[in-house]
Amino acid sequence: MASSARGAATAAVVCSARELVR
């Protein structure tokens, strides 16, 4: 479960960073 939560958080961060770079 912890892994899934961490994966979701990482995905959100990556998405945010990608949008920022955009």
WOWO-V878047 format. One record per backbone hydrogen bond with DSSP energy under -0.5 kcal/mol. NH is the residue of the N-H (numbers start at 0). CO is the residue of the C=O. Records with the same first field share a line. If there is no record, write none. Layout:
# WOWO-V878047
NH: CO, CO
This chain:
# WOWO-V878047
4: 0
5: 1
6: 2
7: 3
8: 4
9: 5
10: 6
11: 7
12: 8
13: 9
14: 10
15: 11
16: 12
17: 13
18: 14
19: 15
20: 16
21: 17
